[in-house]
Amino acid sequence: MRLLLVRHGETPSNVDSLLDTTAPGPGLTELGTRQAAALPEALAGEHIDALYASTLVRTQLTAAPLAAARGLDVVVRDGIRELSAGDLEGEPGDSERGQRYLRTVLAWAAGRRDLRMPGPGGESGTEALARYDAVVAEAAAGGRRTVAMVSHGAAIRLWTAVRARNLDARFAAAHPLRNTGVVILEGTPEAGWTALTWAGAVVTPAREGGPAGRPVDAG
């Protein structure tokens, strides 16, 4: 199966660099709406058989123009929502507490998946990957050749760092995924996944950075 993981369009929380992970979440900015409208042309070369979005409003709004252009229903699944920030919800991403969220995601990607985000609603890396895996497995079980999933920056980075055989935590940490950026993979849940392109570029090794929408200091 060919799997297209698409980050949602820009939101007000993105503009203000705030951690925003709870449902239903905000809608799109004017720029985010234009980014969503540009997706059908950007993915014109892909024969998409199924389209998924998370339970957060921003992914469904991002998916809507693509769904209309391809005549597809949007399958909404909670499993591909953003990684829960727990008590860190609403914190500026560049603050000390905001950086704790990013460092925790990086630690999950590097193998410490027993760690948990602080406070009620804070999940572990094991839990986050399991819910994402379940949606990917559902899509693969449908026998479709190409599936697009509109999801979230940190969630996409974590899942690809762990599940793609040619990526690791350092690669995902170093490479920003801008709004409506696309990661393309091929494979199956049983055989594993290979990342082909990241935001339009062929996958190449990397050394440093952090998850979410831009590189950060993981130290």
C-alpha positions as CSV (number, residue, x, y, z in Angstrom):
1,M,0.0,0.0,0.0
2,R,1.0,3.5,-0.7
3,L,0.4,5.7,2.3
4,L,0.2,9.5,2.2
5,L,0.4,11.3,5.6
6,V,-0.6,14.9,5.2
7,R,-0.3,17.5,7.9
8,H,-3.4,19.7,8.3
9,G,-3.5,23.4,7.1
10,E,-2.5,26.3,9.3
11,T,-4.5,27.1,12.4
12,P,-4.6,30.1,14.8
13,S,-2.7,28.0,17.3
14,N,0.1,27.4,14.7
15,V,0.4,31.1,14.2
16,D,0.7,31.7,18.0
17,S,3.0,28.6,18.4
18,L,0.7,27.1,21.1
19,L,0.3,23.4,21.9
20,D,-3.2,22.5,20.9
21,T,-4.0,18.8,20.9
22,T,-7.6,18.4,22.3
23,A,-10.7,17.8,20.3
24,P,-12.4,19.4,18.5
25,G,-9.7,22.1,18.3
26,P,-9.7,25.2,16.1
27,G,-10.5,25.6,12.4
28,L,-8.1,26.9,9.8
29,T,-6.8,30.4,9.2
30,E,-7.3,32.1,5.8
31,L,-3.9,30.8,4.8
32,G,-4.8,27.3,6.1
33,T,-8.0,27.4,3.9
34,R,-5.9,28.2,0.9
35,Q,-3.5,25.5,1.7
36,A,-6.3,23.0,1.9
37,A,-7.7,24.2,-1.4
38,A,-4.3,23.6,-3.0
39,L,-4.1,20.0,-2.0
40,P,-6.0,18.5,-4.9
41,E,-3.6,20.0,-7.4
42,A,-0.6,19.2,-5.2
43,L,-1.7,15.5,-5.1
44,A,-2.9,15.3,-8.7
45,G,-0.4,12.6,-9.5
46,E,-1.7,10.3,-6.8
47,H,-4.6,7.9,-7.4
48,I,-6.1,8.0,-4.0
49,D,-8.5,5.2,-3.1
50,A,-9.4,6.3,0.5
51,L,-9.2,9.4,2.5
52,Y,-9.0,9.6,6.3
53,A,-8.9,12.5,8.8
54,S,-8.6,12.7,12.6
55,T,-11.4,13.8,15.0
56,L,-9.9,17.3,15.2
57,V,-11.7,19.9,13.0
58,R,-8.6,21.1,11.3
59,T,-7.9,17.8,9.6
60,Q,-11.4,17.4,8.3
61,L,-11.4,21.0,6.9
62,T,-8.1,20.2,5.2
63,A,-9.4,17.0,3.7
64,A,-12.7,18.5,2.4
65,P,-11.4,20.0,-0.8
66,L,-9.5,16.8,-1.7
67,A,-12.6,14.7,-0.9
68,A,-14.7,16.9,-3.1
69,A,-12.3,16.8,-6.0
70,R,-11.9,13.0,-5.9
71,G,-15.5,12.1,-5.0
72,L,-14.4,10.4,-1.7
73,D,-16.0,10.2,1.7
74,V,-13.7,11.3,4.6
75,V,-13.3,8.5,7.1
76,V,-12.9,10.1,10.5
77,R,-10.8,8.2,13.1
78,D,-9.6,9.3,16.5
79,G,-6.4,7.1,16.2
80,I,-4.6,9.6,13.9
81,R,-5.3,12.7,16.1
82,E,-2.4,14.7,17.5
83,L,-0.3,13.4,20.4
84,S,-2.0,14.5,23.6
85,A,-0.2,17.2,25.6
86,G,-1.9,16.5,28.9
87,D,-1.1,19.3,31.4
88,L,1.1,21.0,28.8
89,E,-1.9,21.9,26.6
90,G,-1.9,25.6,25.6
91,E,1.7,26.2,26.4
92,P,3.9,28.1,24.0
93,G,5.9,25.7,22.0
94,D,9.1,27.6,22.6
95,S,8.6,27.8,26.4
96,E,10.3,25.5,28.8
97,R,7.1,23.5,29.3
98,G,6.4,23.5,25.6
99,Q,9.8,22.0,25.0
100,R,9.1,19.3,27.5
101,Y,6.3,18.1,25.1
102,L,8.8,18.0,22.2
103,R,11.5,16.2,24.2
104,T,9.0,13.6,25.3
105,V,8.0,12.9,21.7
106,L,11.6,12.6,20.7
107,A,12.2,10.2,23.6
108,W,9.3,8.1,22.4
109,A,10.8,8.0,18.9
110,A,14.1,7.0,20.3
111,G,12.6,4.0,22.1
112,R,11.5,5.3,25.6
113,R,7.9,4.7,24.8
114,D,6.9,4.0,28.5
115,L,7.3,7.8,29.2
116,R,4.0,9.6,29.7
117,M,2.9,13.2,29.0
118,P,2.1,14.9,32.4
119,G,-1.3,15.2,33.8
120,P,-4.8,13.7,33.0
121,G,-5.1,12.8,29.4
122,G,-1.4,12.6,28.9
123,E,-0.6,9.4,27.0
124,S,2.5,7.2,26.6
125,G,4.4,6.6,23.4
126,T,3.2,3.0,23.4
127,E,-0.5,4.1,23.6
128,A,0.0,6.8,20.9
129,L,1.6,4.4,18.4
130,A,-1.0,1.7,19.1
131,R,-3.9,3.9,18.2
132,Y,-2.2,5.2,15.0
133,D,-1.2,1.7,14.0
134,A,-4.8,0.6,14.3
135,V,-6.0,3.1,11.8
136,V,-3.2,2.3,9.3
137,A,-4.0,-1.4,9.7
138,E,-7.7,-0.8,9.1
139,A,-6.8,1.1,5.9
140,A,-4.5,-1.7,4.7
141,A,-7.0,-4.4,5.4
142,G,-9.4,-2.7,3.0
143,G,-7.1,-3.7,0.1
144,R,-6.7,-0.2,-1.2
145,R,-3.6,0.7,-3.2
146,T,-3.2,4.3,-2.1
147,V,-4.6,5.9,1.1
148,A,-4.2,9.5,2.2
149,M,-4.5,10.4,5.9
150,V,-4.8,14.0,7.1
151,S,-3.2,14.0,10.5
152,H,-0.8,16.1,12.6
153,G,2.8,17.2,12.7
154,A,4.1,15.5,15.9
155,A,2.0,12.4,15.4
156,I,3.2,11.9,11.8
157,R,6.8,12.4,12.9
158,L,6.6,9.9,15.7
159,W,4.9,7.2,13.7
160,T,7.2,7.5,10.7
161,A,10.3,7.6,12.9
162,V,9.3,4.4,14.5
163,R,7.6,2.5,11.7
164,A,9.6,3.4,8.6
165,R,12.6,1.2,8.3
166,N,14.7,3.9,6.7
167,L,14.0,6.7,9.2
168,D,14.8,7.2,12.8
169,A,14.3,9.7,15.6
170,R,17.1,11.9,14.4
171,F,15.7,12.2,10.9
172,A,12.2,13.0,12.0
173,A,13.5,15.5,14.6
174,A,15.6,17.3,12.0
175,H,13.0,17.7,9.3
176,P,10.1,20.2,9.8
177,L,6.8,19.2,8.3
178,R,5.0,22.4,7.3
179,N,1.3,22.7,7.1
180,T,-0.1,20.4,4.4
181,G,3.3,18.9,4.0
182,V,3.1,15.2,2.8
183,V,5.2,12.2,3.8
184,I,4.8,9.3,1.3
185,L,5.5,5.7,2.4
186,E,5.0,2.2,0.9
187,G,4.6,-1.1,2.6
188,T,2.3,-3.0,4.8
189,P,1.7,-3.3,8.6
190,E,3.1,-6.9,8.4
191,A,6.2,-6.3,6.2
192,G,6.9,-2.8,7.4
193,W,7.2,0.6,5.8
194,T,9.7,2.5,3.7
195,A,9.5,6.3,3.5
196,L,9.9,7.5,-0.1
197,T,9.6,11.3,0.2
198,W,9.3,13.9,3.0
199,A,7.6,17.1,2.0
200,G,8.4,16.6,-1.6
201,A,12.1,15.6,-1.1
202,V,13.6,12.1,-1.4
203,V,14.4,10.9,2.1
204,T,18.0,11.5,3.1
205,P,19.8,11.0,6.5
206,A,19.8,13.7,9.1
207,R,21.5,14.4,12.4
208,E,19.7,16.8,14.7
209,G,16.5,18.7,15.4
210,G,13.1,18.1,17.0
211,P,9.4,17.1,16.3
212,A,6.3,19.2,15.6
213,G,6.2,22.0,13.0
214,R,9.9,23.0,13.0
215,P,13.3,21.9,14.2
216,V,14.0,22.3,17.9
217,D,16.8,21.7,20.4
218,A,16.1,18.2,21.8
219,G,18.5,18.6,24.6
